Structure formats: C-alpha cells, structure tokens
Amino acid sequence: MKALIVEDDFVSRKVLLAYLRTFGECDVATTGCEALEAFLIAHEANSPYDLITLDIMMPEMNGQEALNRIRQIESERGYSGAKIIMTTALRDSQNVMTAFKNQCEGYLVKPIMYEGFLGLLRKLGLIECK
C-alpha cells in the first residue's frame, strides 16, 4: 500500500506514520496544497496513492477543499480513486456530511486509536484481516 499522510500537526503526523509504515510506502504533506502536488506527482510517475489521510484544519487549503479538488482531478483525468480518510478533531455533522458528500471513504475523529484505524483500513480493503 502506498499512503499520503496530510497533516499539519507534528504529533498527529507521527502517530499516523507509525500506524501506516508497516503496510508500505508513506509520504507526508503538511498542507492541502502540498497534498495536491504530491497527488499529481504520484500519478505522473504512474505510482498513485492507495490511501490519503486528510486533516481538515490546515493552512493554505483545508482538507475539505483538498478532498474536493482531488476528486475533481480524478474525475477530469480518469484517474482511479484513492481511498481517502478524513482525520480531524472536528466531529460536527456539517463537516462529516461535507466530507462524505465530497466522496471520502472514512472519517476518524482524533485522537485516532490504532484498532479503529486498522479496522477502517480492513473495511476499505487496504489491508488483510488478521
């Protein structure tokens, strides 16, 4: 599995990286703009991401905007869709509904617990059940 962790908080980045690095290659972006750049570079190299984790509250471009833009680019260019999980401290219904409307596959509220995260990865078919 190839994953992109998009997170501006150092501790949250470190936690997600620890969770994901055993399953494959992980890249990190700290803003929505960096996420879009990494997403495009990966596709241009014919090595797209299987998973993107997106924080919502980030500088420059928030996670909701990045999610919307990624799905737009996938649609316009015929790219296969990455699985996108929103990882955020925001648990209000507006953010949850917006994320799913923009086609995320999962929404996890911080702090992200290992078993819950792995359960979602299994449900999405990104890792095998053990």
TIRO-2110 file (N, C-alpha, C; in Angstrom, 1 decimal):
// TIRO-2110
0.9, -1.2, 0.0, N, 1, A
0.0, 0.0, 0.0, CA, 1, A
0.9, 1.2, 0.0, C, 1, A
0.5, 2.2, -0.8, N, 2, A
1.2, 3.5, -0.8, CA, 2, A
0.3, 4.5, -0.2, C, 2, A
0.7, 5.3, 0.8, N, 3, A
-0.1, 6.2, 1.5, CA, 3, A
0.5, 7.6, 1.5, C, 3, A
-0.4, 8.6, 1.5, N, 4, A
-0.1, 10.0, 1.7, CA, 4, A
-0.7, 10.5, 3.0, C, 4, A
0.0, 10.9, 3.9, N, 5, A
-0.5, 11.5, 5.2, CA, 5, A
-0.4, 13.0, 5.1, C, 5, A
-1.6, 13.6, 5.2, N, 6, A
-1.7, 15.1, 5.0, CA, 6, A
-2.1, 15.6, 6.4, C, 6, A
-1.2, 16.2, 7.1, N, 7, A
-1.4, 16.6, 8.5, CA, 7, A
-0.4, 17.7, 8.9, C, 7, A
-0.9, 18.8, 9.4, N, 8, A
0.0, 19.9, 9.8, CA, 8, A
0.5, 19.8, 11.3, C, 8, A
-0.1, 18.9, 12.1, N, 9, A
0.3, 18.7, 13.5, CA, 9, A
1.3, 17.6, 13.5, C, 9, A
2.5, 18.0, 14.1, N, 10, A
3.6, 17.0, 14.2, CA, 10, A
3.2, 15.7, 14.9, C, 10, A
2.6, 15.8, 16.0, N, 11, A
2.3, 14.6, 16.8, CA, 11, A
1.3, 13.7, 16.0, C, 11, A
0.3, 14.3, 15.4, N, 12, A
-0.7, 13.5, 14.6, CA, 12, A
0.0, 12.9, 13.4, C, 12, A
0.9, 13.6, 12.8, N, 13, A
1.6, 13.1, 11.6, CA, 13, A
2.5, 11.9, 12.1, C, 13, A
3.1, 12.0, 13.2, N, 14, A
4.0, 10.9, 13.7, CA, 14, A
3.2, 9.7, 14.0, C, 14, A
2.0, 9.9, 14.6, N, 15, A
1.1, 8.7, 15.0, CA, 15, A
0.7, 8.0, 13.7, C, 15, A
0.2, 8.8, 12.8, N, 16, A
-0.3, 8.1, 11.5, CA, 16, A
0.8, 7.4, 10.8, C, 16, A
2.0, 8.0, 10.8, N, 17, A
3.2, 7.4, 10.1, CA, 17, A
3.5, 6.1, 10.8, C, 17, A
3.5, 6.1, 12.1, N, 18, A
3.8, 4.9, 12.9, CA, 18, A
2.7, 3.8, 12.6, C, 18, A
1.5, 4.2, 12.4, N, 19, A
0.4, 3.2, 12.1, CA, 19, A
0.6, 2.6, 10.7, C, 19, A
1.0, 3.5, 9.7, N, 20, A
1.0, 3.1, 8.3, CA, 20, A
2.3, 2.5, 7.8, C, 20, A
3.4, 2.9, 8.4, N, 21, A
4.7, 2.5, 7.7, CA, 21, A
4.9, 1.0, 7.6, C, 21, A
4.2, 0.2, 8.5, N, 22, A
4.4, -1.3, 8.4, CA, 22, A
3.7, -1.8, 7.2, C, 22, A
2.8, -1.1, 6.6, N, 23, A
2.0, -1.6, 5.5, CA, 23, A
2.5, -1.1, 4.1, C, 23, A
3.5, -0.3, 4.1, N, 24, A
4.1, 0.2, 2.8, CA, 24, A
4.7, 1.5, 2.9, C, 24, A
4.9, 2.1, 1.7, N, 25, A
5.5, 3.4, 1.5, CA, 25, A
4.6, 4.5, 2.0, C, 25, A
5.1, 5.5, 2.7, N, 26, A
4.3, 6.6, 3.2, CA, 26, A
5.0, 7.9, 2.9, C, 26, A
4.3, 8.8, 2.3, N, 27, A
4.7, 10.2, 2.1, CA, 27, A
3.9, 11.1, 3.0, C, 27, A
4.5, 12.3, 3.3, N, 28, A
3.8, 13.2, 4.2, CA, 28, A
3.7, 14.6, 3.5, C, 28, A
2.6, 15.3, 3.7, N, 29, A
2.4, 16.6, 3.3, CA, 29, A
1.8, 17.4, 4.5, C, 29, A
2.1, 18.7, 4.6, N, 30, A
1.6, 19.4, 5.8, CA, 30, A
0.6, 20.4, 5.5, C, 30, A
0.2, 20.6, 4.2, N, 31, A
-0.9, 21.5, 3.8, CA, 31, A
-1.7, 20.8, 2.6, C, 31, A
-2.8, 21.3, 2.4, N, 32, A
-3.6, 20.9, 1.3, CA, 32, A
-3.0, 21.1, -0.1, C, 32, A
-2.3, 22.2, -0.2, N, 33, A
-1.5, 22.5, -1.4, CA, 33, A
-0.4, 21.5, -1.7, C, 33, A
0.3, 21.1, -0.6, N, 34, A
1.4, 20.1, -0.8, CA, 34, A
0.7, 18.7, -1.1, C, 34, A
-0.4, 18.5, -0.5, N, 35, A
-1.1, 17.2, -0.8, CA, 35, A
-1.5, 17.1, -2.3, C, 35, A
-2.0, 18.2, -2.9, N, 36, A
-2.4, 18.2, -4.3, CA, 36, A
-1.1, 18.0, -5.1, C, 36, A
0.0, 18.6, -4.8, N, 37, A
1.2, 18.5, -5.5, CA, 37, A
1.7, 17.0, -5.5, C, 37, A
1.7, 16.4, -4.3, N, 38, A
2.2, 15.0, -4.1, CA, 38, A
1.2, 14.1, -4.9, C, 38, A
-0.1, 14.3, -4.8, N, 39, A
-1.0, 13.5, -5.5, CA, 39, A
-0.8, 13.5, -7.0, C, 39, A
-0.5, 14.7, -7.6, N, 40, A
-0.2, 14.9, -9.0, CA, 40, A
1.1, 14.2, -9.4, C, 40, A
2.1, 14.4, -8.6, N, 41, A
3.4, 13.8, -8.9, CA, 41, A
3.3, 12.3, -8.9, C, 41, A
2.6, 11.8, -7.9, N, 42, A
2.5, 10.3, -7.8, CA, 42, A
1.8, 9.8, -9.1, C, 42, A
0.8, 10.4, -9.6, N, 43, A
0.1, 10.0, -10.8, CA, 43, A
1.0, 10.1, -12.0, C, 43, A
1.7, 11.2, -12.1, N, 44, A
2.6, 11.4, -13.2, CA, 44, A
3.7, 10.4, -13.3, C, 44, A
4.1, 9.8, -12.1, N, 45, A
5.1, 8.8, -12.0, CA, 45, A
4.5, 7.4, -12.1, C, 45, A
3.2, 7.3, -12.5, N, 46, A
2.4, 6.0, -12.5, CA, 46, A
2.6, 5.2, -11.2, C, 46, A
2.5, 6.0, -10.1, N, 47, A
2.6, 5.3, -8.8, CA, 47, A
1.6, 6.1, -7.9, C, 47, A
0.3, 6.0, -8.2, N, 48, A
-0.7, 6.7, -7.4, CA, 48, A
-0.8, 6.2, -5.9, C, 48, A
-1.4, 7.0, -5.1, N, 49, A
-1.6, 6.6, -3.7, CA, 49, A
-2.8, 5.7, -3.6, C, 49, A
-2.7, 4.7, -2.8, N, 50, A
-3.9, 3.8, -2.5, CA, 50, A
-4.7, 4.5, -1.4, C, 50, A
-4.0, 5.2, -0.5, N, 51, A
-4.7, 5.8, 0.7, CA, 51, A
-4.2, 7.2, 0.9, C, 51, A
-5.1, 8.1, 1.1, N, 52, A
-4.7, 9.5, 1.5, CA, 52, A
-5.5, 9.8, 2.8, C, 52, A
-4.7, 10.2, 3.9, N, 53, A
-5.4, 10.6, 5.1, CA, 53, A
-5.3, 12.2, 5.1, C, 53, A
-6.5, 12.8, 5.3, N, 54, A
-6.5, 14.3, 5.2, CA, 54, A
-7.1, 14.9, 6.5, C, 54, A
-6.3, 15.7, 7.1, N, 55, A
-6.7, 16.6, 8.2, CA, 55, A
-7.6, 17.6, 7.6, C, 55, A
-8.6, 18.1, 8.4, N, 56, A
-9.4, 19.2, 7.8, CA, 56, A
-8.9, 20.6, 8.1, C, 56, A
-8.4, 20.8, 9.3, N, 57, A
-7.9, 22.1, 9.7, CA, 57, A
-6.5, 22.3, 9.4, C, 57, A
-6.1, 22.9, 8.2, N, 58, A
-4.8, 23.1, 7.8, CA, 58, A
-4.6, 24.5, 7.2, C, 58, A
-3.4, 25.0, 7.1, N, 59, A
-3.2, 26.3, 6.5, CA, 59, A
-3.3, 26.2, 5.0, C, 59, A
-3.4, 27.3, 4.3, N, 60, A
-3.4, 27.4, 2.8, CA, 60, A
-4.7, 26.8, 2.2, C, 60, A
-4.9, 25.5, 2.3, N, 61, A
-6.0, 24.9, 1.7, CA, 61, A
-6.5, 23.8, 2.8, C, 61, A
-7.7, 23.9, 3.2, N, 62, A
-8.1, 22.9, 4.2, CA, 62, A
-8.4, 21.5, 3.6, C, 62, A
-8.6, 20.5, 4.5, N, 63, A
-8.8, 19.2, 4.0, CA, 63, A
-10.0, 19.0, 3.2, C, 63, A
-11.1, 19.7, 3.5, N, 64, A
-12.3, 19.6, 2.7, CA, 64, A
-12.1, 20.1, 1.3, C, 64, A
-11.4, 21.2, 1.1, N, 65, A
-11.0, 21.7, -0.2, CA, 65, A
-10.1, 20.8, -0.9, C, 65, A
-9.1, 20.2, -0.3, N, 66, A
-8.2, 19.3, -0.9, CA, 66, A
-9.0, 18.0, -1.4, C, 66, A
-9.8, 17.5, -0.5, N, 67, A
-10.7, 16.4, -0.9, CA, 67, A
-11.4, 16.6, -2.2, C, 67, A
-12.1, 17.8, -2.2, N, 68, A
-12.9, 18.2, -3.3, CA, 68, A
-12.1, 18.3, -4.6, C, 68, A
-10.9, 18.9, -4.5, N, 69, A
-10.0, 19.1, -5.6, CA, 69, A
-9.5, 17.8, -6.1, C, 69, A
-9.1, 16.9, -5.2, N, 70, A
-8.5, 15.6, -5.6, CA, 70, A
-9.6, 14.8, -6.4, C, 70, A
-10.8, 14.8, -5.9, N, 71, A
-11.9, 14.0, -6.6, CA, 71, A
-12.2, 14.7, -7.9, C, 71, A
-12.1, 16.0, -8.0, N, 72, A
-12.3, 16.7, -9.3, CA, 72, A
-11.3, 16.3, -10.3, C, 72, A
-10.0, 16.3, -9.9, N, 73, A
-8.9, 15.9, -10.8, CA, 73, A
-9.0, 14.4, -11.2, C, 73, A
-9.4, 13.5, -10.3, N, 74, A
-9.6, 12.1, -10.6, CA, 74, A
-10.6, 12.0, -11.7, C, 74, A
-11.7, 12.7, -11.5, N, 75, A
-12.8, 12.7, -12.5, CA, 75, A
-12.4, 13.2, -13.9, C, 75, A
-11.8, 14.4, -13.8, N, 76, A
-11.4, 15.0, -15.1, CA, 76, A
-10.3, 14.2, -15.9, C, 76, A
-9.4, 13.6, -15.2, N, 77, A
-8.3, 12.9, -15.8, CA, 77, A
-8.5, 11.4, -15.9, C, 77, A
-9.6, 10.9, -15.4, N, 78, A
-9.9, 9.4, -15.4, CA, 78, A
-9.0, 8.6, -14.5, C, 78, A
-8.5, 9.2, -13.5, N, 79, A
-7.6, 8.5, -12.5, CA, 79, A
-8.5, 7.6, -11.7, C, 79, A
-7.9, 6.5, -11.3, N, 80, A
-8.7, 5.6, -10.3, CA, 80, A
-8.6, 6.3, -9.0, C, 80, A
-9.7, 6.2, -8.2, N, 81, A
-9.8, 6.9, -7.0, CA, 81, A
-9.0, 6.3, -5.8, C, 81, A
-8.3, 7.2, -5.1, N, 82, A
-7.6, 6.8, -3.9, CA, 82, A
-8.7, 6.7, -2.8, C, 82, A
-8.4, 5.8, -1.8, N, 83, A
-9.3, 5.8, -0.6, CA, 83, A
-8.8, 7.0, 0.2, C, 83, A
-9.8, 7.8, 0.6, N, 84, A
-9.5, 9.0, 1.4, CA, 84, A
-10.2, 8.9, 2.7, C, 84, A
-9.4, 9.1, 3.8, N, 85, A
-9.9, 9.1, 5.2, CA, 85, A
-9.7, 10.4, 5.8, C, 85, A
-10.7, 11.1, 6.2, N, 86, A
-10.5, 12.4, 6.9, CA, 86, A
-10.1, 12.1, 8.3, C, 86, A
-9.1, 12.8, 8.8, N, 87, A
-8.6, 12.6, 10.2, CA, 87, A
-8.6, 14.0, 10.8, C, 87, A
-9.5, 14.2, 11.8, N, 88, A
-9.8, 15.5, 12.3, CA, 88, A
-10.2, 15.5, 13.7, C, 88, A
-10.1, 16.7, 14.3, N, 89, A
-10.7, 16.9, 15.6, CA, 89, A
-12.2, 17.4, 15.5, C, 89, A
-12.6, 17.6, 14.3, N, 90, A
-14.0, 18.1, 14.1, CA, 90, A
-15.0, 17.0, 14.0, C, 90, A
-15.9, 17.0, 14.9, N, 91, A
-16.9, 15.9, 14.9, CA, 91, A
-18.3, 16.4, 14.6, C, 91, A
-18.5, 17.7, 14.2, N, 92, A
-19.8, 18.3, 13.9, CA, 92, A
-20.4, 17.6, 12.6, C, 92, A
-21.7, 17.6, 12.6, N, 93, A
-22.4, 16.9, 11.5, CA, 93, A
-22.1, 17.6, 10.1, C, 93, A
-21.9, 18.9, 10.1, N, 94, A
-21.7, 19.7, 8.9, CA, 94, A
-20.4, 19.2, 8.2, C, 94, A
-19.3, 19.1, 9.0, N, 95, A
-18.0, 18.6, 8.4, CA, 95, A
-18.1, 17.1, 8.0, C, 95, A
-18.8, 16.3, 8.8, N, 96, A
-18.9, 14.9, 8.4, CA, 96, A
-19.7, 14.8, 7.1, C, 96, A
-20.8, 15.4, 7.0, N, 97, A
-21.7, 15.4, 5.8, CA, 97, A
-20.9, 15.9, 4.6, C, 97, A
-20.2, 17.0, 4.7, N, 98, A
-19.5, 17.6, 3.6, CA, 98, A
-18.4, 16.6, 3.1, C, 98, A
-17.7, 16.0, 4.0, N, 99, A
-16.6, 15.1, 3.7, CA, 99, A
-17.2, 13.9, 2.9, C, 99, A
-18.3, 13.3, 3.3, N, 100, A
-18.9, 12.2, 2.6, CA, 100, A
-19.5, 12.6, 1.3, C, 100, A
-20.1, 13.8, 1.3, N, 101, A
-20.6, 14.3, 0.0, CA, 101, A
-19.5, 14.5, -1.0, C, 101, A
-18.3, 14.9, -0.6, N, 102, A
-17.2, 15.0, -1.5, CA, 102, A
-16.4, 13.7, -1.7, C, 102, A
-17.0, 12.6, -1.3, N, 103, A
-16.6, 11.2, -1.6, CA, 103, A
-15.4, 10.8, -0.8, C, 103, A
-15.3, 11.1, 0.5, N, 104, A
-14.3, 10.4, 1.3, CA, 104, A
-14.9, 9.0, 1.7, C, 104, A
-14.0, 8.1, 2.0, N, 105, A
-14.4, 6.7, 2.4, CA, 105, A
-14.5, 6.5, 3.9, C, 105, A
-13.9, 7.4, 4.6, N, 106, A
-13.9, 7.3, 6.1, CA, 106, A
-13.7, 8.6, 6.8, C, 106, A
-14.1, 8.7, 8.0, N, 107, A
-14.0, 9.9, 8.8, CA, 107, A
-13.6, 9.5, 10.2, C, 107, A
-12.4, 9.8, 10.7, N, 108, A
-12.0, 9.4, 12.0, CA, 108, A
-11.7, 10.7, 12.9, C, 108, A
-12.2, 10.7, 14.1, N, 109, A
-12.0, 11.9, 15.0, CA, 109, A
-10.8, 11.6, 15.9, C, 109, A
-10.0, 12.6, 16.0, N, 110, A
-8.8, 12.5, 16.8, CA, 110, A
-9.2, 12.5, 18.3, C, 110, A
-8.4, 11.8, 19.1, N, 111, A
-7.2, 11.0, 18.8, CA, 111, A
-7.6, 9.7, 18.1, C, 111, A
-6.8, 9.4, 17.1, N, 112, A
-7.0, 8.2, 16.3, CA, 112, A
-6.4, 7.0, 17.0, C, 112, A
-7.3, 6.1, 17.3, N, 113, A
-6.9, 4.9, 18.0, CA, 113, A
-6.5, 3.8, 17.0, C, 113, A
-5.4, 3.1, 17.3, N, 114, A
-4.8, 2.1, 16.4, CA, 114, A
-5.8, 1.1, 15.9, C, 114, A
-6.6, 0.4, 16.8, N, 115, A
-7.5, -0.6, 16.4, CA, 115, A
-8.6, -0.1, 15.5, C, 115, A
-9.1, 1.1, 15.8, N, 116, A
-10.2, 1.7, 15.0, CA, 116, A
-9.7, 2.0, 13.6, C, 116, A
-8.4, 2.5, 13.5, N, 117, A
-7.8, 2.9, 12.3, CA, 117, A
-7.6, 1.6, 11.4, C, 117, A
-7.0, 0.6, 12.1, N, 118, A
-6.8, -0.7, 11.3, CA, 118, A
-8.2, -1.3, 10.9, C, 118, A
-9.2, -1.2, 11.7, N, 119, A
-10.5, -1.7, 11.3, CA, 119, A
-11.0, -1.0, 10.1, C, 119, A
-10.8, 0.3, 10.0, N, 120, A
-11.3, 1.0, 8.8, CA, 120, A
-10.5, 0.6, 7.6, C, 120, A
-9.1, 0.5, 7.7, N, 121, A
-8.3, 0.0, 6.6, CA, 121, A
-8.7, -1.3, 6.1, C, 121, A
-9.1, -2.2, 7.0, N, 122, A
-9.6, -3.6, 6.6, CA, 122, A
-10.9, -3.4, 5.9, C, 122, A
-11.8, -2.7, 6.4, N, 123, A
-13.1, -2.5, 5.8, CA, 123, A
-13.0, -1.9, 4.4, C, 123, A
-12.0, -1.1, 4.2, N, 124, A
-11.8, -0.5, 2.9, CA, 124, A
-11.0, -1.4, 1.9, C, 124, A
-10.6, -2.5, 2.4, N, 125, A
-9.8, -3.5, 1.6, CA, 125, A
-8.4, -3.1, 1.4, C, 125, A
-7.8, -2.2, 2.2, N, 126, A
-6.5, -1.8, 2.1, CA, 126, A
-5.5, -2.7, 2.8, C, 126, A
-5.9, -3.4, 3.8, N, 127, A
-5.0, -4.4, 4.5, CA, 127, A
-5.9, -5.7, 4.7, C, 127, A
-5.2, -6.8, 4.8, N, 128, A
-5.8, -8.0, 5.0, CA, 128, A
-6.3, -8.2, 6.5, C, 128, A
-7.4, -8.9, 6.7, N, 129, A
-7.8, -9.3, 8.0, CA, 129, A
-6.8, -10.3, 8.6, C, 129, A
-6.6, -10.1, 9.9, N, 130, A
-5.7, -11.0, 10.6, CA, 130, A
-6.4, -11.6, 11.8, C, 130, A
END
